[in-house]
């Protein structure tokens, strides 16, 4: 099992829902979680430019892949020190769910802290869209700004966090789930 907080939350929530008798479909991107035999898992690929690091100009294994619109957006955004994965994942997930919808019916779509604009598109698929918010990015942004030592560091940290997108999306969803102790 992937040890990130969201991966652990996804693992146990999907397992509990399946044990309660629900059919569970999970959409994930790298880093992929471990096996979840109780769920139908769809893996969305991406070029993972952020994890590869900034020094790489083009992906060595597939340099032409950056010219796909979302890949190009991610490539440029990471070079500008932004974190585009929440937006790009939500758009890729919407595209995938749009195709799946023809074969499967969803009672609800649950997002785990992504809060990308693609969730607003998912509302058009006919199922309510809810999200779990573990911690608003505005809190992370504030802490990062407090630690910044220069104007350029502040600017980089402001650009990194897509808090405006998360705020706008969270206000337009059908429901919000928060965690507690």
OpenMM code with the backbone's topology and positions (N, CA, C; nanometers):
from openmm import Vec3, app, unit

residues = "UNK UNK UNK UNK UNK UNK UNK UNK UNK UNK UNK UNK UNK UNK UNK UNK UNK UNK UNK UNK UNK UNK UNK UNK UNK UNK UNK UNK UNK UNK UNK UNK UNK UNK UNK UNK UNK UNK UNK UNK UNK UNK UNK UNK UNK UNK UNK UNK UNK UNK UNK UNK UNK UNK UNK UNK UNK UNK UNK UNK UNK UNK UNK UNK UNK UNK UNK UNK UNK UNK UNK UNK UNK UNK UNK UNK UNK UNK UNK UNK UNK UNK UNK UNK UNK UNK UNK UNK UNK UNK UNK UNK UNK UNK UNK UNK UNK UNK UNK UNK UNK UNK UNK UNK UNK UNK UNK UNK UNK UNK UNK UNK UNK UNK UNK UNK UNK UNK UNK UNK UNK UNK UNK UNK UNK UNK UNK UNK UNK UNK UNK UNK UNK UNK UNK UNK UNK UNK UNK UNK UNK UNK UNK UNK UNK UNK UNK UNK UNK UNK UNK UNK UNK UNK UNK UNK UNK UNK UNK UNK UNK UNK UNK UNK UNK UNK UNK UNK UNK UNK UNK UNK UNK UNK UNK UNK UNK UNK UNK UNK UNK".split()
positions = [
    Vec3(0.0855, -0.1178, 0.0000),
    Vec3(0.0000, 0.0000, 0.0000),
    Vec3(0.0895, 0.1233, 0.0000),
    Vec3(0.0542, 0.2215, -0.0823),
    Vec3(0.1269, 0.3483, -0.0830),
    Vec3(0.1061, 0.4156, 0.0514),
    Vec3(0.2116, 0.4727, 0.1078),
    Vec3(0.2025, 0.5195, 0.2460),
    Vec3(0.1616, 0.6653, 0.2610),
    Vec3(0.1329, 0.7376, 0.1549),
    Vec3(0.0857, 0.8754, 0.1694),
    Vec3(-0.0499, 0.8777, 0.2379),
    Vec3(-0.0811, 0.9874, 0.3042),
    Vec3(-0.2058, 0.9978, 0.3791),
    Vec3(-0.3288, 0.9746, 0.2938),
    Vec3(-0.3305, 1.0315, 0.1734),
    Vec3(-0.4472, 1.0127, 0.0879),
    Vec3(-0.4587, 0.8680, 0.0420),
    Vec3(-0.3448, 0.8028, 0.0163),
    Vec3(-0.3477, 0.6629, -0.0245),
    Vec3(-0.4027, 0.5723, 0.0846),
    Vec3(-0.3644, 0.5993, 0.2075),
    Vec3(-0.4142, 0.5209, 0.3206),
    Vec3(-0.5639, 0.5438, 0.3390),
    Vec3(-0.6059, 0.6686, 0.3310),
    Vec3(-0.7480, 0.7025, 0.3436),
    Vec3(-0.8285, 0.6319, 0.2342),
    Vec3(-0.7802, 0.6378, 0.1106),
    Vec3(-0.8478, 0.5732, -0.0017),
    Vec3(-0.8581, 0.4226, 0.0208),
    Vec3(-0.7509, 0.3629, 0.0648),
    Vec3(-0.7465, 0.2193, 0.0881),
    Vec3(-0.8550, 0.1765, 0.1871),
    Vec3(-0.8565, 0.2406, 0.3040),
    Vec3(-0.9496, 0.1981, 0.4086),
    Vec3(-1.0937, 0.2395, 0.3806),
    Vec3(-1.1155, 0.3535, 0.3216),
    Vec3(-1.2516, 0.3947, 0.2881),
    Vec3(-1.3107, 0.3031, 0.1818),
    Vec3(-1.2350, 0.2747, 0.0765),
    Vec3(-1.2871, 0.1879, -0.0293),
    Vec3(-1.3134, 0.0470, 0.0238),
    Vec3(-1.2267, -0.0017, 0.1100),
    Vec3(-1.2453, -0.1352, 0.1687),
    Vec3(-1.3704, -0.1384, 0.2562),
    Vec3(-1.3900, -0.0368, 0.3391),
    Vec3(-1.5082, -0.0317, 0.4264),
    Vec3(-1.6368, -0.0223, 0.3442),
    Vec3(-1.6353, 0.0558, 0.2386),
    Vec3(-1.7546, 0.0666, 0.1533),
    Vec3(-1.7858, -0.0670, 0.0867),
    Vec3(-1.6830, -0.1362, 0.0387),
    Vec3(-1.7040, -0.2668, -0.0236),
    Vec3(-1.7563, -0.3683, 0.0783),
    Vec3(-1.7016, -0.3663, 0.1990),
    Vec3(-1.7474, -0.4578, 0.3039),
    Vec3(-1.8914, -0.4295, 0.3442),
    Vec3(-1.9363, -0.3056, 0.3254),
    Vec3(-2.0753, -0.2691, 0.3560),
    Vec3(-2.1692, -0.3054, 0.2408),
    Vec3(-2.1139, -0.3638, 0.1340),
    Vec3(-2.1975, -0.4102, 0.0241),
    Vec3(-2.2036, -0.3183, -0.0970),
    Vec3(-2.1251, -0.2139, -0.0989),
    Vec3(-2.1254, -0.1216, -0.2124),
    Vec3(-2.0271, -0.1671, -0.3190),
    Vec3(-2.0629, -0.1411, -0.4446),
    Vec3(-1.9699, -0.1633, -0.5546),
    Vec3(-1.8820, -0.0381, -0.5630),
    Vec3(-1.7503, -0.0559, -0.5579),
    Vec3(-1.6576, 0.0570, -0.5500),
    Vec3(-1.5710, 0.0629, -0.6755),
    Vec3(-1.5668, 0.1797, -0.7352),
    Vec3(-1.4785, 0.2083, -0.8477),
    Vec3(-1.3812, 0.3161, -0.8026),
    Vec3(-1.2530, 0.2930, -0.8258),
    Vec3(-1.1491, 0.3857, -0.7813),
    Vec3(-1.0694, 0.4325, -0.9029),
    Vec3(-1.0456, 0.5629, -0.9100),
    Vec3(-0.9632, 0.6213, -1.0157),
    Vec3(-0.8390, 0.6787, -0.9488),
    Vec3(-0.7215, 0.6329, -0.9913),
    Vec3(-0.5964, 0.6743, -0.9274),
    Vec3(-0.4930, 0.7143, -1.0327),
    Vec3(-0.3952, 0.7921, -0.9874),
    Vec3(-0.2799, 0.8253, -1.0708),
    Vec3(-0.1543, 0.8042, -0.9866),
    Vec3(-0.0367, 0.8094, -1.0480),
    Vec3(0.0862, 0.7869, -0.9714),
    Vec3(0.1007, 0.8850, -0.8562),
    Vec3(0.1562, 0.8363, -0.7459),
    Vec3(0.1995, 0.6991, -0.7188),
    Vec3(0.0781, 0.6116, -0.6898),
    Vec3(0.0690, 0.5004, -0.7608),
    Vec3(-0.0475, 0.4137, -0.7493),
    Vec3(-0.0517, 0.3434, -0.6139),
    Vec3(-0.1723, 0.3241, -0.5597),
    Vec3(-0.1844, 0.2492, -0.4342),
    Vec3(-0.1606, 0.1005, -0.4587),
    Vec3(-0.1478, 0.0277, -0.3507),
    Vec3(-0.1327, -0.1168, -0.3610),
    Vec3(-0.2625, -0.1812, -0.4073),
    Vec3(-0.2629, -0.3133, -0.4238),
    Vec3(-0.3812, -0.3838, -0.4730),
    Vec3(-0.5043, -0.3601, -0.3851),
    Vec3(-0.6176, -0.3438, -0.4493),
    Vec3(-0.7465, -0.3295, -0.3815),
    Vec3(-0.8440, -0.4251, -0.4502),
    Vec3(-0.8378, -0.5548, -0.4179),
    Vec3(-0.9193, -0.6536, -0.4881),
    Vec3(-1.0696, -0.6326, -0.4710),
    Vec3(-1.1123, -0.5556, -0.3747),
    Vec3(-1.2538, -0.5288, -0.3499),
    Vec3(-1.3091, -0.4185, -0.4403),
    Vec3(-1.2230, -0.3540, -0.5179),
    Vec3(-1.2665, -0.2407, -0.5998),
    Vec3(-1.2235, -0.2597, -0.7445),
    Vec3(-1.2981, -0.1972, -0.8334),
    Vec3(-1.2555, -0.1874, -0.9723),
    Vec3(-1.1660, -0.0635, -0.9792),
    Vec3(-1.0391, -0.0829, -1.0149),
    Vec3(-0.9413, 0.0257, -1.0124),
    Vec3(-0.9047, 0.0662, -1.1551),
    Vec3(-0.9175, 0.1943, -1.1826),
    Vec3(-0.8756, 0.2519, -1.3101),
    Vec3(-0.7528, 0.3383, -1.2834),
    Vec3(-0.6453, 0.3097, -1.3555),
    Vec3(-0.5219, 0.3861, -1.3383),
    Vec3(-0.5086, 0.4886, -1.4505),
    Vec3(-0.4940, 0.6137, -1.4099),
    Vec3(-0.4708, 0.7217, -1.5050),
    Vec3(-0.3210, 0.7461, -1.5094),
    Vec3(-0.2658, 0.7441, -1.6284),
    Vec3(-0.1231, 0.7709, -1.6422),
    Vec3(-0.0998, 0.9209, -1.6576),
    Vec3(0.0155, 0.9647, -1.6171),
    Vec3(0.0594, 1.1009, -1.6470),
    Vec3(0.2109, 1.0981, -1.6606),
    Vec3(0.2669, 1.2049, -1.7103),
    Vec3(0.4116, 1.2098, -1.7303),
    Vec3(0.4876, 1.2372, -1.6008),
    Vec3(0.4157, 1.2748, -1.4958),
    Vec3(0.4739, 1.2917, -1.3627),
    Vec3(0.5940, 1.3872, -1.3629),
    Vec3(0.5773, 1.4986, -1.4321),
    Vec3(0.6860, 1.5964, -1.4438),
    Vec3(0.7303, 1.6494, -1.3083),
    Vec3(0.6367, 1.6669, -1.2186),
    Vec3(0.6728, 1.7228, -1.0879),
    Vec3(0.7667, 1.6286, -1.0129),
    Vec3(0.7336, 1.5012, -1.0101),
    Vec3(0.8165, 1.4044, -0.9373),
    Vec3(0.9512, 1.3820, -1.0060),
    Vec3(0.9562, 1.4017, -1.1376),
    Vec3(1.0823, 1.3847, -1.2103),
    Vec3(1.1821, 1.4948, -1.1776),
    Vec3(1.1317, 1.6060, -1.1336),
    Vec3(1.2206, 1.7169, -1.0989),
    Vec3(1.2322, 1.8184, -1.2108),
    Vec3(1.2749, 1.9343, -1.1733),
    Vec3(1.2809, 2.0454, -1.2673),
    Vec3(1.3953, 2.0396, -1.3673),
    Vec3(1.5069, 1.9739, -1.3399),
    Vec3(1.6181, 1.9832, -1.4339),
    Vec3(1.5904, 1.9187, -1.5696),
    Vec3(1.4987, 1.8237, -1.5742),
    Vec3(1.4732, 1.7533, -1.6999),
    Vec3(1.3964, 1.8430, -1.7955),
    Vec3(1.4480, 1.8563, -1.9154),
    Vec3(1.3792, 1.9398, -2.0130),
    Vec3(1.2667, 1.8622, -2.0807),
    Vec3(1.2969, 1.7423, -2.1269),
    Vec3(1.1963, 1.6576, -2.1911),
    Vec3(1.2044, 1.5178, -2.1314),
    Vec3(1.0908, 1.4493, -2.1269),
    Vec3(1.0966, 1.3100, -2.0808),
    Vec3(1.1783, 1.2267, -2.1803),
    Vec3(1.2731, 1.1509, -2.1307),
    Vec3(1.3623, 1.0750, -2.2184),
    Vec3(1.2906, 0.9630, -2.2926),
    Vec3(1.1979, 0.8966, -2.2246),
    Vec3(1.1331, 0.7796, -2.2829),
    Vec3(1.0277, 0.8147, -2.3877),
    Vec3(0.9653, 0.9320, -2.3797),
    Vec3(0.8599, 0.9689, -2.4756),
    Vec3(0.8534, 1.1211, -2.4916),
    Vec3(0.9523, 1.1814, -2.5563),
    Vec3(0.9588, 1.3278, -2.5625),
    Vec3(0.8401, 1.3935, -2.6323),
    Vec3(0.7767, 1.3265, -2.7255),
    Vec3(0.6642, 1.3876, -2.7973),
    Vec3(0.5353, 1.3893, -2.7161),
    Vec3(0.5313, 1.3129, -2.6079),
    Vec3(0.4117, 1.3095, -2.5236),
    Vec3(0.3821, 1.4441, -2.4577),
    Vec3(0.4814, 1.5310, -2.4461),
    Vec3(0.4547, 1.6599, -2.3813),
    Vec3(0.3648, 1.7487, -2.4655),
    Vec3(0.3463, 1.7163, -2.5931),
    Vec3(0.2633, 1.8012, -2.6788),
    Vec3(0.1143, 1.7700, -2.6685),
    Vec3(0.0776, 1.6712, -2.5912),
    Vec3(-0.0645, 1.6522, -2.5601),
    Vec3(-0.1036, 1.7657, -2.4662),
    Vec3(-0.2236, 1.8231, -2.4826),
    Vec3(-0.2567, 1.9463, -2.4087),
    Vec3(-0.2342, 1.9406, -2.2575),
    Vec3(-0.2846, 1.8391, -2.1898),
    Vec3(-0.2658, 1.8338, -2.0441),
    Vec3(-0.1200, 1.8092, -2.0058),
    Vec3(-0.0519, 1.7269, -2.0839),
    Vec3(0.0899, 1.7048, -2.0563),
    Vec3(0.1689, 1.8343, -2.0725),
    Vec3(0.1380, 1.9097, -2.1779),
    Vec3(0.2086, 2.0358, -2.2011),
    Vec3(0.1808, 2.1348, -2.0881),
    Vec3(0.0545, 2.1397, -2.0453),
    Vec3(0.0189, 2.2260, -1.9322),
    Vec3(0.0995, 2.1877, -1.8080),
    Vec3(0.1063, 2.0577, -1.7798),
    Vec3(0.1825, 2.0118, -1.6629),
    Vec3(0.3313, 2.0429, -1.6770),
    Vec3(0.3833, 2.0201, -1.7960),
    Vec3(0.5249, 2.0448, -1.8212),
    Vec3(0.5601, 2.1912, -1.7956),
    Vec3(0.4851, 2.2824, -1.8562),
    Vec3(0.5119, 2.4255, -1.8402),
    Vec3(0.4885, 2.4684, -1.6952),
    Vec3(0.3794, 2.4218, -1.6359),
    Vec3(0.3473, 2.4611, -1.4980),
    Vec3(0.4564, 2.4204, -1.3999),
    Vec3(0.5089, 2.2989, -1.4160),
    Vec3(0.6140, 2.2553, -1.3239),
    Vec3(0.7413, 2.3366, -1.3434),
    Vec3(0.7670, 2.3824, -1.4645),
    Vec3(0.8846, 2.4673, -1.4884),
    Vec3(0.8660, 2.6052, -1.4264),
    Vec3(0.7416, 2.6442, -1.4053),
    Vec3(0.7117, 2.7716, -1.3394),
    Vec3(0.6952, 2.7535, -1.1884),
    Vec3(0.7314, 2.6339, -1.1398),
    Vec3(0.7252, 2.6005, -0.9964),
    Vec3(0.5827, 2.5927, -0.9428),
    Vec3(0.4894, 2.5586, -1.0302),
    Vec3(0.3503, 2.5401, -0.9887),
    Vec3(0.3255, 2.3904, -0.9700),
    Vec3(0.2175, 2.3559, -0.9019),
    Vec3(0.1797, 2.2162, -0.8800),
    Vec3(0.0474, 2.1909, -0.9529),
    Vec3(0.0535, 2.1436, -1.0785),
    Vec3(-0.0660, 2.1312, -1.1616),
    Vec3(-0.1410, 1.9995, -1.1487),
    Vec3(-0.0926, 1.9066, -1.0693),
    Vec3(-0.1462, 1.7710, -1.0731),
    Vec3(-0.2905, 1.7600, -1.0267),
    Vec3(-0.3343, 1.8450, -0.9372),
    Vec3(-0.4737, 1.8366, -0.8919),
    Vec3(-0.5695, 1.8714, -1.0058),
    Vec3(-0.5373, 1.9760, -1.0798),
    Vec3(-0.6203, 2.0147, -1.1934),
    Vec3(-0.6137, 1.9097, -1.3033),
    Vec3(-0.4943, 1.8702, -1.3427),
    Vec3(-0.4828, 1.7754, -1.4534),
    Vec3(-0.5427, 1.6397, -1.4175),
    Vec3(-0.5244, 1.5935, -1.2931),
    Vec3(-0.5872, 1.4672, -1.2530),
    Vec3(-0.7391, 1.4774, -1.2633),
    Vec3(-0.7957, 1.5870, -1.2150),
    Vec3(-0.9421, 1.6001, -1.2171),
    Vec3(-0.9953, 1.6007, -1.3600),
    Vec3(-0.9226, 1.6614, -1.4523),
    Vec3(-0.9669, 1.6634, -1.5923),
    Vec3(-0.9518, 1.5260, -1.6565),
    Vec3(-0.8427, 1.4574, -1.6270),
    Vec3(-0.8257, 1.3208, -1.6800),
    Vec3(-0.9301, 1.2261, -1.6199),
    Vec3(-0.9578, 1.2421, -1.4924),
    Vec3(-1.0593, 1.1576, -1.4276),
    Vec3(-1.1967, 1.1829, -1.4883),
    Vec3(-1.2293, 1.3089, -1.5160),
    Vec3(-1.3567, 1.3394, -1.5807),
    Vec3(-1.3656, 1.2697, -1.7156),
    Vec3(-1.2613, 1.2785, -1.7948),
    Vec3(-1.2609, 1.2146, -1.9264),
    Vec3(-1.2813, 1.0637, -1.9139),
    Vec3(-1.2130, 1.0021, -1.8193),
    Vec3(-1.2279, 0.8583, -1.7960),
    Vec3(-1.3699, 0.8245, -1.7521),
    Vec3(-1.4222, 0.8979, -1.6544),
    Vec3(-1.5571, 0.8699, -1.6035),
    Vec3(-1.6635, 0.8913, -1.7098),
    Vec3(-1.6399, 0.9850, -1.7984),
    Vec3(-1.7342, 1.0081, -1.9077),
    Vec3(-1.7463, 0.8822, -1.9935),
    Vec3(-1.6344, 0.8156, -2.0190),
    Vec3(-1.6366, 0.6909, -2.0947),
    Vec3(-1.6944, 0.5751, -2.0148),
    Vec3(-1.6612, 0.5654, -1.8881),
    Vec3(-1.7112, 0.4588, -1.8014),
    Vec3(-1.8620, 0.4696, -1.7838),
    Vec3(-1.9123, 0.5908, -1.7805),
    Vec3(-2.0549, 0.6150, -1.7547),
    Vec3(-2.1441, 0.5393, -1.8527),
    Vec3(-2.0938, 0.5148, -1.9702),
    Vec3(-2.1731, 0.4420, -2.0705),
    Vec3(-2.1963, 0.2966, -2.0295),
    Vec3(-2.1043, 0.2417, -1.9471),
    Vec3(-2.1142, 0.1022, -1.9038),
    Vec3(-2.1594, 0.0870, -1.7593),
    Vec3(-2.1285, 0.1857, -1.6773),
    Vec3(-2.1559, 0.1764, -1.5341),
    Vec3(-2.2359, 0.2967, -1.4866),
    Vec3(-2.3144, 0.2747, -1.3830),
    Vec3(-2.3928, 0.3835, -1.3231),
    Vec3(-2.3355, 0.4132, -1.1854),
    Vec3(-2.3135, 0.5405, -1.1578),
    Vec3(-2.2594, 0.5802, -1.0286),
    Vec3(-2.3674, 0.6474, -0.9455),
    Vec3(-2.3770, 0.6070, -0.8191),
    Vec3(-2.4699, 0.6722, -0.7266),
    Vec3(-2.4099, 0.8007, -0.6707),
    Vec3(-2.2788, 0.8030, -0.6590),
    Vec3(-2.2093, 0.9203, -0.6048),
    Vec3(-2.0647, 0.9176, -0.6538),
    Vec3(-2.0078, 1.0351, -0.6702),
    Vec3(-1.8656, 1.0485, -0.7028),
    Vec3(-1.8007, 1.1182, -0.5839),
    Vec3(-1.6997, 1.0523, -0.5270),
    Vec3(-1.6330, 1.1053, -0.4074),
    Vec3(-1.4884, 1.1407, -0.4410),
    Vec3(-1.4517, 1.2636, -0.4165),
    Vec3(-1.3155, 1.3118, -0.4390),
    Vec3(-1.2421, 1.3176, -0.3059),
    Vec3(-1.1165, 1.2782, -0.3070),
    Vec3(-1.0358, 1.2786, -0.1854),
    Vec3(-0.9317, 1.3907, -0.1925),
    Vec3(-0.9751, 1.5136, -0.1649),
    Vec3(-0.8891, 1.6312, -0.1496),
    Vec3(-0.8326, 1.6882, -0.2793),
    Vec3(-0.8665, 1.6359, -0.3955),
    Vec3(-0.8130, 1.6913, -0.5201),
    Vec3(-0.8713, 1.8304, -0.5461),
    Vec3(-1.0025, 1.8385, -0.5498),
    Vec3(-1.0749, 1.9644, -0.5659),
    Vec3(-1.0340, 2.0416, -0.6906),
    Vec3(-1.0114, 1.9690, -0.8010),
    Vec3(-0.9790, 2.0319, -0.9288),
    Vec3(-1.1052, 2.0671, -1.0056),
    Vec3(-1.0897, 2.1559, -1.1037),
    Vec3(-1.2043, 2.2014, -1.1826),
    Vec3(-1.2774, 2.0876, -1.2537),
    Vec3(-1.2093, 1.9765, -1.2790),
    Vec3(-1.2742, 1.8621, -1.3419),
    Vec3(-1.3922, 1.8089, -1.2621),
    Vec3(-1.3928, 1.8311, -1.1312),
    Vec3(-1.5057, 1.7870, -1.0480),
    Vec3(-1.6338, 1.8596, -1.0867),
    Vec3(-1.6208, 1.9850, -1.1253),
    Vec3(-1.7402, 2.0592, -1.1676),
    Vec3(-1.7954, 2.0009, -1.2966),
    Vec3(-1.7081, 1.9522, -1.3841),
    Vec3(-1.7536, 1.8837, -1.5053),
    Vec3(-1.8201, 1.7508, -1.4697),
    Vec3(-1.7683, 1.6826, -1.3689),
    Vec3(-1.8250, 1.5534, -1.3272),
    Vec3(-1.9688, 1.5668, -1.2811),
    Vec3(-2.0056, 1.6813, -1.2316),
    Vec3(-2.1442, 1.7016, -1.1877),
    Vec3(-2.2403, 1.6818, -1.3046),
    Vec3(-2.1916, 1.7016, -1.4269),
    Vec3(-2.2759, 1.6845, -1.5456),
    Vec3(-2.2992, 1.5373, -1.5795),
    Vec3(-2.2331, 1.4472, -1.5092),
    Vec3(-2.2492, 1.3042, -1.5360),
    Vec3(-2.3722, 1.2455, -1.4683),
    Vec3(-2.4414, 1.3243, -1.3875),
    Vec3(-2.5679, 1.2801, -1.3309),
    Vec3(-2.5633, 1.2278, -1.1889),
    Vec3(-2.4458, 1.2176, -1.1299),
    Vec3(-2.4354, 1.1714, -0.9908),
    Vec3(-2.3877, 1.2875, -0.9048),
    Vec3(-2.4318, 1.2916, -0.7791),
    Vec3(-2.3795, 1.3959, -0.6905),
    Vec3(-2.2279, 1.3811, -0.6735),
    Vec3(-2.1599, 1.4932, -0.6612),
    Vec3(-2.0147, 1.4934, -0.6423),
    Vec3(-1.9848, 1.5541, -0.5057),
    Vec3(-1.9164, 1.4765, -0.4226),
    Vec3(-1.8774, 1.5225, -0.2890),
    Vec3(-1.7256, 1.5112, -0.2769),
    Vec3(-1.6703, 1.5790, -0.1789),
    Vec3(-1.5258, 1.5729, -0.1580),
    Vec3(-1.4944, 1.5686, -0.0096),
    Vec3(-1.3895, 1.4958, 0.0232),
    Vec3(-1.3345, 1.5004, 0.1580),
    Vec3(-1.2213, 1.6015, 0.1571),
    Vec3(-1.2277, 1.6944, 0.2507),
    Vec3(-1.1203, 1.7924, 0.2664),
    Vec3(-1.0496, 1.7616, 0.3979),
    Vec3(-0.9258, 1.7190, 0.3860),
    Vec3(-0.8462, 1.6863, 0.5044),
    Vec3(-0.7884, 1.8124, 0.5669),
    Vec3(-0.7443, 1.9022, 0.4814),
    Vec3(-0.6912, 2.0320, 0.5260),
    Vec3(-0.6932, 2.1246, 0.4053),
    Vec3(-0.7506, 2.2420, 0.4188),
    Vec3(-0.7533, 2.3356, 0.3060),
    Vec3(-0.6119, 2.3823, 0.2702),
    Vec3(-0.5845, 2.3922, 0.1404),
    Vec3(-0.4525, 2.4368, 0.0969),
    Vec3(-0.4203, 2.5784, 0.1412),
    Vec3(-0.5226, 2.6574, 0.1683),
    Vec3(-0.4968, 2.7939, 0.2151),
    Vec3(-0.4166, 2.7917, 0.3455),
    Vec3(-0.4382, 2.6894, 0.4277),
    Vec3(-0.3621, 2.6763, 0.5526),
    Vec3(-0.2164, 2.6430, 0.5216),
    Vec3(-0.1951, 2.5496, 0.4274),
    Vec3(-0.0585, 2.5152, 0.3865),
    Vec3(0.0116, 2.6367, 0.3264),
    Vec3(-0.0617, 2.7102, 0.2434),
    Vec3(-0.0049, 2.8292, 0.1795),
    Vec3(0.0369, 2.9319, 0.2842),
    Vec3(-0.0485, 2.9557, 0.3826),
    Vec3(-0.0168, 3.0526, 0.4878),
    Vec3(0.1096, 3.0118, 0.5635),
    Vec3(0.1198, 2.8847, 0.5975),
    Vec3(0.2391, 2.8360, 0.6682),
    Vec3(0.3635, 2.8505, 0.5808),
    Vec3(0.3508, 2.8203, 0.4525),
    Vec3(0.4649, 2.8330, 0.3611),
    Vec3(0.5079, 2.9781, 0.3463),
    Vec3(0.4116, 3.0683, 0.3405),
    Vec3(0.4447, 3.2108, 0.3278),
    Vec3(0.5138, 3.2630, 0.4532),
    Vec3(0.4727, 3.2140, 0.5682),
    Vec3(0.5365, 3.2560, 0.6936),
    Vec3(0.6829, 3.2131, 0.6992),
    Vec3(0.7154, 3.1039, 0.6319),
    Vec3(0.8526, 3.0530, 0.6332),
    Vec3(0.9395, 3.1122, 0.5227),
    Vec3(0.8769, 3.1765, 0.4234),
    Vec3(0.9528, 3.2333, 0.3111),
    Vec3(1.0408, 3.3481, 0.3593),
    Vec3(1.1624, 3.3518, 0.3082),
    Vec3(1.2587, 3.4521, 0.3538),
    Vec3(1.2762, 3.5689, 0.2576),
    Vec3(1.2266, 3.5561, 0.1363),
    Vec3(1.2449, 3.6639, 0.0391),
    Vec3(1.1178, 3.6800, -0.0439),
    Vec3(1.1133, 3.7879, -0.1193),
    Vec3(0.9985, 3.8125, -0.2064),
    Vec3(0.9855, 3.7019, -0.3105),
    Vec3(1.0976, 3.6589, -0.3687),
    Vec3(1.0903, 3.5538, -0.4712),
    Vec3(1.0408, 3.4221, -0.4114),
    Vec3(1.0818, 3.3908, -0.2883),
    Vec3(1.0300, 3.2700, -0.2226),
    Vec3(0.8801, 3.2814, -0.1990),
    Vec3(0.8343, 3.3968, -0.1579),
    Vec3(0.6908, 3.4180, -0.1361),
    Vec3(0.6140, 3.3995, -0.2667),
    Vec3(0.6649, 3.4567, -0.3739),
    Vec3(0.5991, 3.4455, -0.5038),
    Vec3(0.5920, 3.2999, -0.5488),
    Vec3(0.7009, 3.2259, -0.5345),
    Vec3(0.7025, 3.0843, -0.5723),
    Vec3(0.5988, 3.0055, -0.4925),
    Vec3(0.5902, 3.0325, -0.3654),
    Vec3(0.4961, 2.9585, -0.2804),
    Vec3(0.3517, 2.9978, -0.3083),
    Vec3(0.3297, 3.1227, -0.3439),
    Vec3(0.1948, 3.1648, -0.3842),
    Vec3(0.1517, 3.0931, -0.5114),
    Vec3(0.2428, 3.0797, -0.6065),
    Vec3(0.2111, 3.0154, -0.7342),
    Vec3(0.1953, 2.8644, -0.7202),
    Vec3(0.2658, 2.8053, -0.6255),
    Vec3(0.2655, 2.6600, -0.6098),
    Vec3(0.1281, 2.6061, -0.5699),
    Vec3(0.0625, 2.6716, -0.4775),
    Vec3(-0.0625, 2.6191, -0.4217),
    Vec3(-0.1837, 2.6649, -0.5022),
    Vec3(-0.2642, 2.5707, -0.5561),
    Vec3(-0.3854, 2.6088, -0.6301),
    Vec3(-0.5051, 2.6301, -0.5369),
    Vec3(-0.4879, 2.7141, -0.4379),
    Vec3(-0.5904, 2.7344, -0.3355),
    Vec3(-0.7139, 2.8033, -0.3905),
    Vec3(-0.6996, 2.8889, -0.4915),
    Vec3(-0.8175, 2.9553, -0.5492),
    Vec3(-0.9071, 2.8507, -0.6142),
    Vec3(-0.8467, 2.7595, -0.6925),
    Vec3(-0.9236, 2.6532, -0.7565),
    Vec3(-0.9944, 2.5691, -0.6506),
    Vec3(-0.9233, 2.5299, -0.5463),
    Vec3(-0.9845, 2.4459, -0.4445),
    Vec3(-1.0986, 2.5173, -0.3732),
    Vec3(-1.0829, 2.6454, -0.3499),
    Vec3(-1.1902, 2.7206, -0.2841),
    Vec3(-1.3133, 2.7292, -0.3737),
    Vec3(-1.2932, 2.7636, -0.5017),
    Vec3(-1.4064, 2.7753, -0.5943),
    Vec3(-1.4781, 2.6418, -0.6131),
    Vec3(-1.4014, 2.5355, -0.6297),
    Vec3(-1.4614, 2.4035, -0.6512),
    Vec3(-1.5358, 2.3577, -0.5265),
    Vec3(-1.4763, 2.3719, -0.4102),
    Vec3(-1.5404, 2.3231, -0.2873),
    Vec3(-1.6735, 2.3928, -0.2613),
    Vec3(-1.6858, 2.5169, -0.3031),
    Vec3(-1.8104, 2.5915, -0.2825),
    Vec3(-1.9215, 2.5481, -0.3777),
    Vec3(-1.8866, 2.4714, -0.4812),
    Vec3(-1.9848, 2.4346, -0.5829),
    Vec3(-2.0177, 2.2853, -0.5858),
    Vec3(-1.9645, 2.2092, -0.4934),
    Vec3(-1.9921, 2.0656, -0.4901),
    Vec3(-2.1229, 2.0377, -0.4173),
    Vec3(-2.1704, 1.9144, -0.4328),
    Vec3(-2.2962, 1.8753, -0.3691),
    Vec3(-2.2801, 1.8487, -0.2200),
    Vec3(-2.1585, 1.8258, -0.1762),
    Vec3(-2.1358, 1.8028, -0.0337),
    Vec3(-1.9881, 1.8015, -0.0019),
    Vec3(-1.9573, 1.8344, 0.1225),
    Vec3(-1.8195, 1.8340, 0.1718),
    Vec3(-1.8149, 1.7452, 0.2955),
    Vec3(-1.7122, 1.6614, 0.3013),
    Vec3(-1.6885, 1.5755, 0.4165),
    Vec3(-1.5588, 1.6247, 0.4797),
    Vec3(-1.5592, 1.6419, 0.6095),
    Vec3(-1.4358, 1.6803, 0.6777),
    Vec3(-1.3973, 1.5706, 0.7746),
    Vec3(-1.2717, 1.5655, 0.8064),
    Vec3(-1.2230, 1.4639, 0.8995),
    Vec3(-1.2154, 1.5242, 1.0387),
    Vec3(-1.2175, 1.4383, 1.1381),
    Vec3(-1.2087, 1.4839, 1.2766),
    Vec3(-1.1270, 1.3826, 1.3556),
    Vec3(-1.1000, 1.4173, 1.4790),
    Vec3(-1.0203, 1.3273, 1.5634),
    Vec3(-1.1009, 1.2075, 1.6056),
] * unit.nanometer
topology = app.Topology()
chain = topology.addChain("A")
for resn in residues:
    res = topology.addResidue(resn, chain)
    for name in ("N", "CA", "C"):
        topology.addAtom(name, app.Element.getBySymbol(name[0]), res)
